[in-house]
Amino acid sequence: MGGAIGIGVGFGGATLLGHFTGWNTAISPAIVVIALVFSATVGIFFGFYPARQAAGLNPIEALRYE
């Protein structure tokens, strides 16, 4: 979700910058896909890895040290 929001903000920012400065802005579809894949990879890793570690803990022991 964050990657999609980032793409929208980036596209909107580039469009506004081009409009107010008169510059021609180009948005490469390949870069957009790379950014989206990177964002999804980071989100999946940092969501899955801690959950995987927590799933292996004994619930009583994990709550004792919280």
Stockholm file with secondary structure:
# STOCKHOLM 1.0

chainA/1-66         MGGAIGIGVGFGGATLLGHFTGWNTAISPAIVVIALVFSATVGIFFGFYPARQAAGLNPIEALRYE
#=GR chainA/1-66 SS CHHHHHHHHHHHHHHHHHHHHCCCCCCCHHHHHHHHHHHHHHHHHHHHHHHHHHHTSCHHHHHHTC
#=GC SS_cons        CHHHHHHHHHHHHHHHHHHHHCCCCCCCHHHHHHHHHHHHHHHHHHHHHHHHHHHTSCHHHHHHTC
//
